[in-house]
Structure formats: structure tokens, C-alpha cells
Amino acid sequence: MGAVSHASFTEPERAAPADRTRLLRILQALTVVAVLFGVFMALGYAGTDSRQGHVQRIFYMHLASYAGAAVAFGTAAVAGVNYLRARQPRWDVLSLAGVEVGFTLSIITLTTGMVWARPIWNTWWTWDPRLTSAAIMVLTYAAYLMLRNGIHNPDQRRRFAAVYAILALSTVIFTFLITRIRPDTIHPTVIGPSAQNAQGSFAMTDSMLAAMISNMIVWSVFLAPTLMWMRIRLERTYERLERLRQQSLS
């Protein structure tokens, strides 16, 4: 997904226990079912918006991908705190997995937002405060991946990454709050009151609300954690292969 952390694991961590492998496979299966259920809720169950038409259905994926990204970025920040406290490489790997997954999901957030904006605002992009803050968030984590890859000393790289992941979480929080503190944004606030929503909140029917909540749960509870777990397993596989390569050369 991006920069690879060359962390060192103890021998018990190198080979994943069979029960963890089974648990991951179960989680993967549940995630696939959950994602399909979310798609059905968004495209089949939710009613059609009276003003926006079917393009409004993009919002269910748009919001859900941001929720999943927020969970991943939050996990990266918490893992960064734990690394600074314990100096254990496994926390650095978790933080990296969170950033990479969150970055991928935030790209989906930007893309779906642009697809929605084209027929509604008659433009793919405008420098609205909410869109600008979302772009800054994505660029902040893109810089994390590039700068991390440029630091060769492992300890220095992990310390830098931990502090960066903690500070970068502020962009995620600001992106969520900006529609509530900036009256000049035209981006709708789906949850809660805002200056740009005529009735004080985004009007949704019960089926729309159910589709929104179910998709946010799917992406934040199932999809984001599953992808992070898979990324951690990928890192550990890389470590085992690197160890075997070094043994064959020695």
C-alpha cells in the first residue's frame, strides 16, 4: 500500500497461530457479506431523494468511507502513542497499517464526493472549506508515507512516524468539524444542525437513515479493521521472507 516498515518481530510473532488465521478468515468472510449488505441498503433499500435523485445514494459510501478512514487514522494515532510509550515495533506496524488503510479510504471519500458534486454543483471540484480541508487531510497522510520512506534509520523512522500520526489526526477532526464552524461552506451536513441546511439538519427518511448507519458500521467496524489486520499480516510475511533471504546469504 505504501512505505514498508522494516520492523523486527520476535520468533513467536513470525508464524501466525492457526486460531488467528481462522479468525481473520472469518472476519474476511463477514466483511464481504457486510459490504454486500451495505451496497444493498444504499442502492436497493433506501428511498430515492426527492431533490437529488439517485445520485444522492453516493453519499452512503461517501460518509461510510470517511468513517472508516477516521477509525484507521485514529488507530494509527493511538498506536503511535503506544509506540512512544513502549518502543515496541509492533505498534509502529499497526500505526503504519492504520495510515495506509485510512489513506486509501480517504481517497474513496474524495472520489465519491467529486462524483456527487458534478451533477449537483455542476463542477468536479470547488475550493469550498470542507473540500479543501479533506484535500489537506489526504495530502497530510500522503506526506507521512513519503517522508517515512525517506528515513533510513529504523528507530528514528518509528519515532518520527509516531509523532506525525498523532499530530495528523487533527486534520481528520478538523475536516469533521469544519461544516459546523464555517457558515460559508456549501457542503451539506448530514448529521446534526448546520448553517447551510435549511431545516437545521439533513432531512432523511427512515430507510435513508438505516442505509447511512448500516454503511458507516460496515466500513468502520468491519472493512477498516479487516484491511488493517491484512496489512499487518503482509508485513509479518515480508519479515519472514527477509529473514529467510538473509539466512540463505549467510
C-alpha positions in Angstrom: 0.0 0.0 0.0 2.9 2.4 0.6 6.0 2.7 2.6 7.1 -0.5 4.2 8.3 -0.6 7.8 11.2 -3.0 8.3 10.2 -3.9 11.9 11.7 -6.7 13.8 9.4 -9.3 15.4 10.1 -11.9 18.0 10.0 -15.5 16.8 6.6 -16.3 18.3 5.2 -13.4 16.3 6.7 -14.6 13.0 4.4 -17.5 12.5 0.7 -16.5 12.9 -1.1 -19.0 15.1 -3.7 -21.1 13.4 -6.5 -19.7 15.5 -5.7 -16.2 14.5 -5.6 -17.2 10.9 -9.0 -18.8 11.2 -10.3 -15.7 13.0 -9.0 -13.5 10.2 -10.7 -15.7 7.6 -13.9 -15.5 9.4 -13.6 -11.7 9.7 -12.9 -11.5 6.0 -16.0 -13.5 5.1 -18.1 -11.4 7.5 -16.7 -8.3 5.9 -17.6 -9.4 2.4 -21.1 -10.2 3.5 -21.3 -6.9 5.4 -20.1 -4.8 2.4 -22.7 -6.5 0.1 -25.4 -5.8 2.7 -24.3 -2.2 2.8 -24.5 -1.9 -1.0 -28.0 -3.4 -1.0 -29.0 -0.9 1.7 -27.6 2.0 -0.3 -28.8 1.0 -3.8 -31.9 -1.1 -3.1 -33.4 -0.4 0.3 -33.0 3.4 0.8 -35.6 5.6 -0.8 -34.7 8.0 -3.7 -34.1 11.6 -2.7 -36.8 13.9 -4.0 -34.4 16.6 -5.0 -31.1 15.0 -5.9 -32.4 11.7 -7.3 -30.3 8.6 -7.4 -27.0 10.4 -7.2 -27.7 11.0 -3.5 -27.1 7.3 -2.9 -23.3 8.1 -3.4 -23.5 9.8 0.0 -23.9 6.5 1.8 -20.5 5.3 0.5 -19.0 8.8 0.8 -19.8 9.1 4.5 -19.0 5.5 5.2 -15.6 5.7 3.7 -14.8 8.8 5.8 -15.9 6.9 8.9 -13.7 4.0 8.0 -10.8 6.3 7.3 -11.3 8.1 10.6 -11.2 4.8 12.5 -8.0 3.8 10.7 -6.3 7.2 11.3 -7.4 7.1 14.9 -5.9 3.7 15.3 -2.7 5.0 13.8 -2.6 7.8 16.4 -3.3 5.5 19.3 -0.6 3.1 18.1 1.8 6.0 17.8 1.2 6.9 21.4 1.8 3.3 22.5 5.0 3.1 20.5 6.4 6.3 22.1 5.5 4.8 25.5 6.7 1.2 25.0 9.1 1.4 22.0 7.8 -1.9 20.6 7.9 -2.2 16.8 4.5 -3.9 16.6 2.9 -0.6 17.5 4.7 1.0 14.6 3.4 -1.6 12.2 -0.1 -1.1 13.5 0.2 2.7 13.0 1.5 2.2 9.5 -1.3 -0.1 8.7 -3.8 2.4 10.0 -2.3 5.3 7.9 -2.2 3.2 4.7 -5.8 1.9 5.1 -7.1 5.4 6.2 -5.3 7.0 3.2 -6.9 4.5 0.8 -10.4 5.1 2.3 -10.0 8.9 2.3 -9.2 8.7 -1.4 -12.5 7.0 -1.9 -14.1 9.8 0.1 -12.7 12.4 -2.2 -13.6 10.5 -5.3 -17.2 9.8 -4.4 -17.6 13.4 -3.3 -16.4 14.6 -6.7 -18.8 12.2 -8.5 -21.7 13.6 -6.4 -20.6 17.2 -6.9 -20.6 17.1 -10.7 -24.4 16.8 -11.2 -25.3 18.7 -8.0 -22.9 21.6 -8.1 -22.1 21.4 -11.8 -18.4 21.0 -11.1 -16.0 18.2 -10.1 -14.2 20.4 -7.6 -14.5 23.7 -5.8 -12.4 25.2 -3.1 -15.1 25.0 -0.5 -13.8 24.9 3.1 -14.9 21.3 3.6 -13.4 20.1 0.3 -10.2 22.0 1.0 -9.9 20.5 4.5 -10.5 17.0 3.1 -7.8 17.5 0.5 -5.4 18.8 3.1 -6.1 15.7 5.2 -5.3 13.4 2.3 -2.1 15.3 1.4 -1.0 15.3 5.1 -1.1 11.5 5.2 0.4 11.2 1.7 3.4 13.3 3.1 3.6 10.9 6.0 4.1 7.9 3.7 6.7 9.8 1.6 8.7 11.2 4.5 8.6 7.9 6.3 10.1 6.2 3.3 12.9 8.7 3.3 14.2 8.0 6.8 16.6 5.0 6.8 17.3 4.7 10.5 14.6 2.4 11.9 14.4 3.9 15.4 14.3 7.5 14.0 11.7 6.5 11.4 9.4 4.9 14.0 9.7 7.9 16.4 9.0 10.3 13.6 6.1 8.3 12.3 4.5 8.0 15.8 4.6 11.8 16.4 3.4 12.5 12.9 0.5 10.1 13.1 -0.6 11.7 16.4 -0.4 15.3 15.1 -2.0 14.4 11.7 -5.2 13.2 13.5 -6.0 16.9 13.9 -6.8 17.2 10.2 -9.3 14.4 10.5 -11.1 16.1 13.4 -11.0 19.5 11.6 -12.5 18.0 8.5 -15.4 16.7 10.5 -16.0 19.9 12.4 -15.5 22.5 9.6 -19.1 22.4 8.3 -20.2 23.1 11.8 -17.9 26.1 12.4 -17.8 27.7 8.9 -21.1 29.2 7.7 -19.7 29.9 4.2 -19.3 26.2 3.2 -21.9 24.8 0.8 -21.2 21.2 1.7 -24.2 19.7 3.4 -24.0 18.5 7.0 -25.7 15.1 7.0 -25.5 14.6 10.8 -26.6 17.4 13.1 -27.6 21.0 12.5 -25.6 23.4 10.4 -25.9 26.9 8.8 -26.1 25.5 5.3 -29.0 23.1 5.9 -32.3 25.0 5.5 -34.2 22.9 8.1 -31.3 22.7 10.6 -30.4 19.1 9.6 -30.2 16.9 6.6 -33.8 15.6 6.0 -33.7 11.8 5.7 -36.4 9.2 5.7 -36.1 6.1 8.0 -34.8 4.0 5.1 -32.2 6.6 4.2 -31.1 6.8 7.9 -30.9 3.0 8.1 -28.8 2.9 4.9 -26.4 5.6 6.2 -26.0 4.0 9.7 -25.5 0.5 8.3 -22.9 1.5 5.8 -21.0 3.5 8.4 -20.9 0.5 10.7 -19.8 -1.8 7.8 -16.9 0.4 6.8 -15.7 1.4 10.3 -16.3 -1.9 12.2 -15.7 -4.5 9.5 -13.9 -3.1 6.5 -11.2 -0.8 8.0 -10.2 -3.3 10.8 -10.0 -6.2 8.4 -7.8 -4.3 5.9 -5.5 -3.2 8.8 -5.2 -6.8 10.0 -4.4 -8.0 6.5 -1.8 -5.3 6.1 -0.1 -6.3 9.4 -0.1 -10.0 8.2 1.5 -8.8 5.0 4.2 -7.0 6.9 4.9 -10.1 9.0 5.1 -12.3 5.9 7.6 -9.8 4.5 9.7 -10.1 7.6 9.8 -13.9 7.4 10.8 -13.8 3.8 13.5 -11.3 4.6 14.8 -13.4 7.4 15.0 -16.5 5.1 16.8 -14.4 2.5 19.4 -13.3 5.0 19.9 -16.8 6.2 20.4 -18.1 2.7 23.1 -15.5 2.1 24.9 -16.1 5.3 
